[in-house]
Amino acid sequence: GDACNLPDSYHGMFDLVLAANLMDRVPDPQRVLQQARAALAPGGILLLTSPFSWDEEYTERVNWLGGAYKDGAPLRSQDHLVQLLTSMDFELLAAEPCCPLIIPDHIRKFQLLLTHKMLFKRL
């Protein structure tokens, strides 16, 4: 399905939403967060993992969550996500940098990504 446009029938239906290697590969990551919140039941868990390897091929720079400067200081993606999700009634339960993710391209070539893992609870 389309993570930016989940069916209305999903609203409040899930106890867990997993967004693995997704946030930096969609046109509107903030919309994905809104859709995840709508799909989660109160008390539900949102698990995000991402290498935050923003690329304009997938996401216009104006829609990047972090990966930029704000008021002259770096705005890191994980910090921006915490700000956004806190304002959407989520609580950060855990965050862990450097979780390895291996993506096979073919039998002799793999991509190794070091992702940031974040666990949120919908209040």
C-alpha positions as CSV (number, residue, x, y, z in Angstrom):
1,G,0.0,0.0,0.0
2,D,0.9,3.7,0.1
3,A,2.2,4.7,3.5
4,C,1.2,8.3,2.7
5,N,-2.5,7.4,2.0
6,L,-3.7,4.5,4.2
7,P,-7.3,3.5,4.0
8,D,-9.7,5.1,6.5
9,S,-10.7,1.6,7.6
10,Y,-7.2,1.3,9.3
11,H,-7.9,4.2,11.7
12,G,-7.2,3.0,15.3
13,M,-6.9,-0.6,14.2
14,F,-3.3,-1.4,15.0
15,D,-1.2,-1.9,18.2
16,L,2.1,-1.6,16.3
17,V,3.2,0.2,13.2
18,L,6.6,-0.5,11.8
19,A,8.3,2.0,9.4
20,A,11.6,0.3,8.5
21,N,13.9,2.1,6.0
22,L,10.9,4.1,4.9
23,M,11.0,7.7,6.1
24,D,13.7,8.9,3.7
25,R,12.1,7.1,0.8
26,V,8.7,8.7,0.5
27,P,7.6,12.1,-0.9
28,D,6.0,13.3,2.3
29,P,7.5,11.7,5.5
30,Q,5.4,14.0,7.7
31,R,2.3,12.6,6.1
32,V,3.5,9.1,6.9
33,L,3.7,10.0,10.5
34,Q,0.2,11.4,10.4
35,Q,-1.1,8.2,8.8
36,A,0.8,6.0,11.3
37,R,-0.8,8.0,14.2
38,A,-4.2,7.6,12.7
39,A,-3.7,3.8,12.2
40,L,-2.5,3.3,15.8
41,A,-4.9,2.6,18.7
42,P,-4.2,4.7,21.8
43,G,-1.3,3.1,23.6
44,G,0.0,1.7,20.3
45,I,3.7,1.5,19.4
46,L,5.4,3.2,16.5
47,L,8.8,1.6,15.6
48,L,10.9,3.7,13.2
49,T,14.2,2.6,11.7
50,S,16.1,4.8,9.2
51,P,19.6,5.6,8.0
52,F,18.3,9.1,7.3
53,S,20.0,9.1,3.9
54,W,17.8,11.8,2.5
55,D,17.9,12.1,-1.3
56,E,15.9,14.4,-3.6
57,E,15.3,11.5,-5.9
58,Y,12.7,10.3,-3.3
59,T,11.9,13.4,-1.1
60,E,12.0,17.0,-2.0
61,R,14.5,18.8,0.3
62,V,11.7,21.0,1.7
63,N,10.0,17.8,3.1
64,W,13.2,16.3,4.7
65,L,12.8,15.8,8.4
66,G,16.1,17.1,9.7
67,G,19.2,16.9,7.6
68,A,19.4,20.7,7.5
69,Y,20.1,23.7,9.6
70,K,17.7,25.7,11.7
71,D,18.7,29.0,13.1
72,G,22.3,28.3,12.2
73,A,22.4,25.0,14.1
74,P,22.2,21.5,12.7
75,L,18.7,19.9,12.9
76,R,19.3,16.2,13.1
77,S,16.6,13.9,11.7
78,Q,16.1,12.0,15.0
79,D,15.7,15.3,16.9
80,H,13.2,16.6,14.3
81,L,11.2,13.3,14.6
82,V,11.0,13.6,18.4
83,Q,9.8,17.2,18.1
84,L,7.1,16.2,15.5
85,L,5.9,13.1,17.2
86,T,5.8,14.7,20.7
87,S,3.5,17.4,19.2
88,M,1.3,14.6,17.8
89,D,0.9,13.0,21.3
90,F,3.6,10.4,21.2
91,E,6.1,9.6,23.9
92,L,9.7,8.5,23.0
93,L,10.3,5.2,24.8
94,A,13.7,4.3,23.3
95,A,16.3,5.4,20.7
96,E,19.3,3.5,19.6
97,P,21.8,4.6,16.9
98,C,23.7,2.2,14.7
99,C,21.3,-0.8,14.1
100,P,22.6,-2.7,11.1
101,L,20.4,-3.3,8.1
102,I,21.5,-5.5,5.2
103,I,19.8,-5.2,1.9
104,P,20.7,-7.7,-0.8
105,D,21.1,-6.3,-4.3
106,H,21.9,-9.7,-5.8
107,I,23.7,-12.9,-4.7
108,R,27.2,-11.2,-4.4
109,K,26.3,-7.6,-3.6
110,F,24.7,-6.3,-0.4
111,Q,24.1,-2.8,1.0
112,L,25.0,-2.3,4.7
113,L,23.0,0.5,6.3
114,L,23.5,1.7,9.8
115,T,20.0,2.8,10.9
116,H,18.7,4.8,13.9
117,K,16.0,2.9,15.8
118,M,13.3,4.9,17.6
119,L,10.3,3.5,19.6
120,F,7.3,5.7,20.3
121,K,4.1,5.2,22.2
122,R,0.9,6.9,21.1
123,L,-0.7,8.6,24.2
